[in-house]
């Protein structure tokens, strides 16, 4: 197995997790929305790595988080 997609997946998931922790600090929608959009971009990149790995559980995790982020952005 090529380790590059796994390293990419771990990197982007960790970046998304850090962005989510940062988003909790912002109370106003104008400040929170850009952070959530950046989190969505990180998860999308992690999804690409999960697809390269052909790892269905990781892919499902990314899709679930992206649905949650879309709902959170729509609620702002």
Residue pairs with C-beta under 8 A, 6 or more apart in sequence:
1 53
5 49
5 50
5 52
5 53
6 49
6 53
8 45
8 46
8 48
8 49
8 52
9 46
9 49
9 50
9 53
9 55
9 58
12 42
12 43
12 45
12 46
12 49
13 42
13 43
13 46
15 42
16 39
16 42
16 43
16 46
16 65
19 35
19 36
19 38
19 39
19 42
20 39
22 35
23 32
23 35
23 36
23 39
26 32
26 35
29 76
32 76
33 73
33 76
36 69
36 72
36 73
36 76
37 73
39 69
40 66
40 69
40 70
40 73
43 62
43 65
43 66
43 69
44 62
44 66
46 58
46 62
47 59
47 62
47 63
47 66
50 58
50 59
50 61
50 62
51 59
